[in-house]
Every structure is written in structure tokens, then in C-alpha cells.
């Protein structure tokens, strides 16, 4: 199962305990839309909970903070990136090649750290 941070996804019916744990981990739930991981969610914990409840492997993708597209395809670091632990401020392949986009990314990261 593939989950994009900031994107809605569906899960099969979960038990009460798994659902409650996802809510404690900051996963957003909407009856109509489904579930959503956002930057405030405990992504690593939520992935463990989803994996345990569904028996499926869960892959996390991030969105480009400039254009909103899924940023992981084409990323040279995808094989070594722990997307459950990194900042959700990521750049897609197109924007990572643009020097000014990288500067904007740096400003956004610094602003988030202060």
C-alpha cells in the first residue's frame, strides 16, 4: 500500500484498538474521505499500526512543497531515505534541479526549525 503524506487514502475496516491508536498518532480521519497523514502525524508509528492492522507493507511518499506533486519518484535518495522520519518539506525531481527552488526549500526548512 502506498500512502502520500498530505493525501487521503482508504483502509479496510480496522478494529477499535487500531483505529484509536491511529487517532492518537495524529492521523486525520474523515468518514467520506478516509485517512490522511499530515506533517503533525507520527508517521513512523502510524505506518507500524497500519502494517500491523492490515498485514500489508506500507510505502510512504512525500509531496513537493513547491508544486504539490509526489516528490519521491526520480529522487536520487529514495533508496536510502526514511520517509517516515524526514521532514515533509521535499522537492520533486524538477524543482530539485532549480537552484532558486533549493534556496526556497532551505528558507522553509530554517523557518520550520525556528
PyMOL commands that set and color helices and strands:
alter all, ss='L'
color gray80, all
select helices_A, chain A and resi 16-24+43-54+93-96+99-113
alter helices_A, ss='H'
color red, helices_A
select strands_A, chain A and resi 2-4+8-9+28-30+34-36+59-61
alter strands_A, ss='S'
color yellow, strands_A
deselect
rebuild
show_as cartoon
